[in-house]
Amino acid sequence: MSATLPPPVPTKGALVFVVDDNTLLGEITRQLIASAGYETKLFHQGLPARGEMLAASQPPVVLVTDFDIGDINGLDLIGEVRVKLPQLKTLLVSGTAKPEVLAAHPVKPDQFLAKPFRADDLIGAVDRLAAQARTGAV
């Protein structure tokens, strides 16, 4: 007798916030994630994203943020929203953040993706994080 596996937890349609101060890169990132079936919202600075996440009745399940986002850095943004949204899954993307800076910072994202990244690497990371959020996995 074989055990049946539970059906996969649906993640498509989940809300993903994207924060990137580079207008073009932020829009490309948002479009890639949206093309994979997610609802998306793009911000070009961290503080407006933080405000909307903390005030939302349905906050995002995944936050994709660049490290350098103008008014705050991505790790500080992650740290601030995790206080009220500990279940939020986070993906930090950066082409400029030095490894020693990331290692020394007290806040750690759930996943890191170096820029430039491939579209399938981005979607794979968002898929994994959204699935973890849906199942409550760490």
C-alpha positions in Angstrom: 0.0 0.0 0.0 1.5 3.3 -1.0 0.9 6.6 0.8 -0.6 9.4 -1.3 1.1 12.7 -1.2 -1.0 15.8 -0.3 -1.7 18.0 -3.2 0.7 20.9 -3.6 -0.1 24.0 -1.8 -1.3 26.7 -4.3 0.9 29.7 -4.4 -0.1 31.4 -7.7 -2.1 34.5 -7.2 -0.3 35.3 -3.9 0.7 38.9 -3.4 4.4 39.8 -3.9 5.8 43.3 -3.1 8.8 44.3 -5.2 11.0 47.2 -4.0 13.8 48.6 -6.3 14.8 52.2 -6.6 15.8 51.5 -10.3 12.6 52.1 -12.2 13.5 49.9 -15.1 14.9 47.0 -13.1 12.0 47.1 -10.6 9.4 47.0 -13.5 11.2 44.1 -15.1 11.3 42.2 -11.8 7.7 42.9 -11.2 6.7 41.8 -14.7 8.7 38.5 -14.4 7.0 37.7 -11.1 3.5 38.7 -12.5 4.1 36.5 -15.6 4.5 33.5 -13.2 0.9 34.1 -11.9 1.5 36.3 -8.8 -0.3 39.5 -7.9 2.4 42.2 -7.7 2.9 45.7 -6.4 6.0 47.7 -7.2 7.6 50.4 -5.0 10.6 52.5 -5.8 11.5 53.3 -2.1 11.3 51.2 1.0 9.3 53.5 3.4 6.1 53.6 1.3 6.4 49.8 0.9 6.8 49.4 4.6 3.8 51.6 5.3 1.6 49.7 3.0 2.7 46.3 4.2 2.1 47.2 7.8 -1.3 48.8 7.1 -2.6 46.1 4.8 -5.5 43.8 5.8 -3.9 41.3 3.4 -0.2 41.8 3.4 2.1 40.2 0.8 3.4 36.7 1.3 6.7 37.5 -0.2 8.8 40.7 -0.3 11.4 41.0 -3.0 13.7 43.9 -2.3 16.9 45.3 -3.6 19.6 46.2 -1.0 20.0 49.8 -2.1 16.5 51.3 -2.2 17.2 55.0 -1.5 15.4 55.9 1.7 16.3 52.8 3.7 18.3 49.7 2.9 16.6 46.4 2.0 17.8 44.6 5.2 16.6 47.3 7.4 13.2 47.2 5.6 13.1 43.4 6.2 13.9 43.9 9.8 11.3 46.5 10.4 8.4 44.7 8.7 9.3 41.3 10.4 8.4 42.8 13.8 4.7 42.9 12.8 4.8 40.3 10.0 7.0 37.5 11.1 5.5 35.1 8.6 6.6 37.3 5.6 9.1 35.6 3.4 11.9 37.7 2.0 14.2 37.7 -1.0 17.0 40.2 -1.0 18.5 41.0 -4.5 21.6 43.0 -5.0 24.5 43.5 -7.3 26.3 46.0 -5.1 26.0 44.8 -1.4 29.3 43.5 -0.2 29.3 40.0 1.4 30.9 41.3 4.5 28.1 43.9 4.9 25.4 41.3 4.5 27.2 38.9 6.9 27.6 41.6 9.6 24.0 42.9 9.4 21.8 41.4 12.2 18.9 40.9 9.8 19.0 38.0 7.3 16.7 37.5 4.4 15.1 34.1 3.8 16.9 34.0 0.5 19.5 36.1 -1.4 19.9 36.4 -5.2 22.8 38.2 -6.8 22.2 40.6 -9.7 22.2 40.0 -12.5 20.0 37.0 -12.1 18.2 34.7 -14.5 14.5 35.0 -14.8 14.0 31.3 -13.8 16.2 31.8 -10.7 14.0 34.7 -9.6 10.7 32.8 -10.2 12.1 29.7 -8.6 13.1 31.7 -5.5 9.6 33.4 -5.3 7.9 30.0 -5.8 9.8 28.4 -3.0 9.2 31.3 -0.6 5.5 31.5 -1.4 5.2 27.8 -0.8 6.9 28.1 2.5 4.6 31.0 3.4 1.5 28.9 2.6 2.6 25.9 4.5 4.2 27.8 7.4 7.6 26.2 6.7 10.7 28.0 8.0 
